Amino acid sequence: MAAAPNAGGEAVAVPAAATPARAASPGPWRQALRRLRHNTAATVSAGVLGLVVVATVAAPLLSPYGFSAQDLAGQYQPPSLHHPFGTDPNGRDLYTRVLYGGRLSLAVGLVATLVSLLIGVTWGTIAGWAGGRLDNIMMRVVDMLYGLPFMFFVILLVAYFGQSLVLLFVALGAVQWLTMSRIVRGEIKRLKDREFVEAARALGVPRRRIVLRHLLPNMLGPVLVYATLTIPAVMLEEAFLSFLGLGVQPPAASWGSLASEGAAAINAVRTSWWLVLFPGLALGLTLLSLNFLGDGLRDAFDPRSETA
Amino acid sequence: MRSFLARRLLSTIPLLLAIVVGSFLFMRLAPGGPFDTERALPPAVQANLEARYGLHQPLPQQLSLYVGGLLHGDLGPSYKYVGWSVREIIAQAFPVSLTLGVLALAMALVTGIPLGLIAALRHNRWPDRLAMGIALLGICVPNFVLGPLLIIVFVFQLRLLPVGGIGSLQQLLLPAVTLGALRAATIARLMRAGALEVVGQDFVRTARAKGLSERQVVLKHVLRPALLPVISYLGPATASILVGSVVVEQIFSVPGLGSFLVNAALNRDYTLAMGTVLLYSALLIALNLLVDVLYSALDPRVELG
């Protein structure tokens, strides 16, 4: 994985200069950023993501309709000038709903990814740092959870956490930490016997501080890259749960729940394609951008790696 | 080889046991139970039901009873489908998922491998960009969006295919595409990465230098080592595709195992959920073993250890 953050990062035996970003220029972070800027796909994706975020936040300014304003005379209208994305079975403007729905989808992506980061990094760090028996047990637990079908895992976690929106976010994050913990453990094992850690230990730096100040900053690259790829994964998961009726509950809506409501409204008599297409498009575009950005970040941090 | 297989098979026993115990506890400690209904059952009825299925016993005892049954190949009765044993349900639903899954997997391989190979051979030129664009699309379009859109186009507009159900190949075509799209896209990306790694190596240059045609170079020298990443992805991918996807099954009304797994977990139909989980885990372990064997067959440098 990424070897990039080392050059500057490992020089910091002195705790004061712990953030690699502040190391001598052109630091590995700046180099990575420069490489990222030369990657057209990643730059465009970052722009698209920015636009999506702004659009969802500024939703009230971009649409004259209310999020749940019904117009029972105007159900199932195909896209038109008045309703660019058409209207849904309750006569609500789909364009407005997609704008607002993005808020939930993006929030799920961020919060659940943070949760998965928190669990995965903690688990992997403890296992990698402790080594030996504890490491073995902790990694067998990860193996076991890998062996369970994903749907089983999600459904039961949602049962534990209940139906509240925030807890749903937490449950989604709690499914996605397995790979992260493996990556972090590998990084910790790779780093913990290096000279700069030994130097810190010799200087009498407490263990906690070694982990927090010397080890964690050095693996930020791979962790950041994998986190970027976790966001689309949890967003898809949320959509999947919403499809099963376990995710976002009406009247709230996310792109996933909008698309699955649309899928449910389709039949041979009424093919309201817009109900599936537009929420799906919004979700797909965002996922696409996140994937491009994640790939770009990986290439930027580890120039030898190729997009897989 | 034989000792490798023996060792690997032995080591799966503790893993399977851990999965049984883990999922058993995971499931039992979740709130709710199999006999929850909208209206609370009278306590006497509830107690009778629980006694009937042995749910009144302490948890460790239930676990040992369950594991004892497993050793005799007994997966227990379903709590929700009264009169059905878990084994009967699986015997009905698994062949459906299997047929659909094999078809989807075949389609994924047939499209993914050439797409990835072409992308790698035309690295950074337009065929590469196009192929990877298609692949990313496959990864980013969720199946519950793809499925309905396919139905609208091919069933309602073009009227080429039937809408759902099972029985004929035509009925299985759309669900198989929906199920396989994500895998095809992932295979294409892995194939491209694998091939890119290989085409730069010396033996490929040697093969070209000795005058082999491009076709021969690719088919005889590049393809085999480049397949390795795809092979290791296929282990888990096959296991999950064979057990089926509840989304695809719901959209196309296919009575497969995926829906049973999800509904069993939702309804706390303990035994049915455990049975499906076990089937999946056993499949996963077996397929990963197969992957390791294939791996060493494709790459002589990899020793089975």
Interface residues (C-beta under 8 A of the other chain):
Chain A: R140 D143 M144 L145 G147 L148 P149 F150 M151 F152 I155 L156 A159 Y160 P232 L236 A239 F240 F243 L244 L246 G256 A259 S260 G262 A263 I266 A268 T271 W273 V276 L277 P279 G280 L283 G284 L285 L287 L288 N291 F292 E306 T307 A308
Chain B: L15 A18 I19 G22 S23 F26 M27 A30 P31 G32 M132 L136 L137 I139 C140 V141 P142 F144 V145 G147 P148 L149 I151 I152 V155 F156 Q157 V163 R189 L190 R192 A193 L196 E197 P229 S240 V243 V246 V247 Q250 I251 G258 L261 V262 A265 L266 A273 T276 V277 Y280 S281 L284 I285
